[in-house]
Amino acid sequence: MVKFTQPRCEQCGSKDNCLFNTCTKDELQEISDSKSCNIYKKGQVVFQEGSLPLGIFCLSKGMVKVAKLGSSGKEQILRIAKSGDFLGYRSLIGESRYRASAIALEDTIICLIPKAEFLELMRKNAMFYNGMMKVLCDVIESAENKLTDIAYKPVRGRIAEALILLDKAFDDREQITLTREDLAGFVGTVKETAIRVVSEFKHEKLIEIDKRSIKVINPEGLMRISNLYD
């Protein structure tokens, strides 16, 4: 982790994709004055499962996986966060320890807004508060859908759905850059199975592969496979 002098929130390139776009000029100034920013190298831990939250993390640039270790020691990826997303808000609002860890998938710039500043913003700004409640509801719905998929949808359908979701998450890039191990962790399978299914999708001309990168070339085909098992 490297300390970094990040431009103020008003000039941040991710501001328009972030709930901070509901803030007034004065509120953005207060956030800028209170935050600290760091560069996390690929693979570095942003926060650790079991630790206490000190504030809310805002991704200015990059990608982060939120993951939890199962009883067998196998990593289960709960979600992928991108520029403009918040991290650690559920534990902060719920006044609990982190239930998962956050790890940088690439070199990532992240700002930490102190707990007191975030909670005060929630209290004062109704639009920001309502936006956070929607984010929480969306996360719960996504988690419920993922549990249902893992229970009932075959791995081929889960990987097809994951590639569609990741393609949207990487919407500012031409390719998805994710290890097969991370892809397996995202859908709840083993790496060998993920490699086999990805190879099948390449053969079926649904995707293209360049080393560790995946380019979705037929999202409709992936959607059909995903919906086949609904």
N, C-alpha and C positions, 0 to 999 in steps of 0.2 A: 504494500500500500504506500502510495506516494502523495504527499500533500500537494494540492493544486489550487492555484488562484483562478477560480472559475468566474467568468463574466457574471454580472448581476442578473437576477432572475428576469428582469425586464428585457435583457438582450439574449437570453438563453434560446437556442434554436429549437428546444423541445417544449417551450412554454405553451405553444398553441395546441399541443397534443397532451397537455397535462391539466389537471384540475386547478392548477394555479392560474389558469386563464379566467377563472371566476373572481379573482382577487382584484381589489382596487390598487391604484398606484401606491398608496401609502402602505397597504398590506404587503405588496411585493417588496417594498423597500425594507420593511421590518423583517421579512423572511431572509432577504439578502444579507442584512446586517447580522443575523443570528446564525446562519448556516455555516458549515464547514464542508469543503469538497476534497475528494481524494481520487486518485487513479488506482484502480485495481487491475493488476495484470491477470491474464487468462489463468484460471485455476485458483486464484486467491479467494479466500473466504471473506464475504462481506459481513455476515453475522452467523453465529454458531447456534445450532439447536440446543436449547436449554439455558441460554444466556438471557439476561434481562434487557429489554429495549430501553434505549436512552432517547430515542427520537424516531422520526420517520425518514426513510431513505427515498430519494427521488433520483431516478436514472436520467442523467443528462445526455449520455451517449453510450451505446453498447448493448450487450445482452447478458442476462443473469438467469441462472436456473435456481428454482426453489425446490429443494430436495430433502427427503427424509430417509433415514436408514431403517430398514425393517429388522425384525428379530433375527433374521438370518445374515444380516450385514449387507444385504443387497439394497442398492440405492433405488428409491422410487421418486421420479421427478414429478412434482405436483403442478408446476406451471413454468412457463418461460416468460420473463419480464423483459420489455424492450424500452427504448427511449421514451420518456414521458410517464412511465409507470411508477407507482409507489411500491415500496417493499416494507414489510414489518408492521403494517398498520393494524392488523387484526390483534396481534399480541399487545400492541401499544394501547389500543382502545379497550381491549379486554383485560388489561392490567395483569397479564400472564407472561410467562417465559416463552421464548420462541419455540414453536412446535416443529420447526424445520430449519434447515440451513440455507443460506444464499451464497452461491459461488459464481464468479464471473466466467462466462463462456468465451469471452474475448477481452481485450483491453477495454476497460469501461470507466467512465467518469460518473461518480455518484456523489450527490450532496446529502448531507445529514442535517435535517431541521430538528432542533431540540424539542423534546416532548412538550414543554410548557408552551412554546410558540405554536406548535401544531394544535394542541387542545384549545388554546385561546382563539385560534383561527376558526376552529370548528364551532366554538361558542358564538363568535361575532358574525360570521358570514354564512347566512342561510343557504345560499347557492352551493358553497363549498361543502357544507354539512350534507345537503341532499345528494350531492355528487358522490361523496364518500359512502353514503348509505347504499347508493346504487352499485358502486364498486363492490361493496361487501356482499350484496345480494347476488351479483353476477358471479362472484367467486364461489359462493355456496352452491349456486345452480350448476356451475361448471364442475365442481367437485362431485356433486350428486350424479351428473351425467357420466363422469369418468368412472365412478364406482359401478354404475349400471353397465357401461361398456365392458369393463374388465370382467364383470360377472357373466355377461350374456353374449358379448360380441366376439367372434373369433379374432385371432391376432391379425389376420389379413385385413379385416375391416377396421381394426383399431389403428393399424399403421397407416392405412389409407386416410382415415380421419385425421390422424396426427399430422401427416404431410400437408393436408389442406389447411389446418390450423397454423402450422409453422410457416407455410407459404404466405399467409396473411400477416403473421408476426414479422416476417422478413420482407414486408411489402416494399421497402425502399431499396431492396437488393434483388439481383437477378437469381441468386441461388441461396439455398438453405445450407448453412455450414454448421453441421452437428455430427459428432461422432456416432457410430452405430451403437456404441454402448449407451450414450445419452438417449438416443432414439428408443432403444430397448427399455431404458429406465422410465421414459415418458409414457410408454404404453403398457408397462408391466409384463415384460417378457425377457428372454435371455438374448444376448448379443447375437448368437449364432442364428436364432430364428429371425431376428431383425435383418441380418445380412441376407438370408435366403429370400425373404419377402421383398426386400428392396431390389434384389437381383431379378426377381419375377416381374416386378413393376417396370424395370428397365427393359426387359425382354418384350413386355406388352406395350412398350412405347408410351407409357404414362409419365415417365420421368427420364431425365438424362443424368448421368453421374460423371463427375470430374474429380477424381481423387476422393476427398472427404465431402465434397459439395454435391448437393442434389438440386436439380432444376425441374420444377413441375411443368410439364408441357401439355398435359391433358387433365386439368382439374375436374372436368366433367366426368371423366372415366373413373378417377379416384372417388368422386362423390357417389357414383353408382355402386362402387364396391362397398363403400361405407354404409350406404342406405340399404344395401342388400340384406344386411343382418339386423336392421332396426325392427 
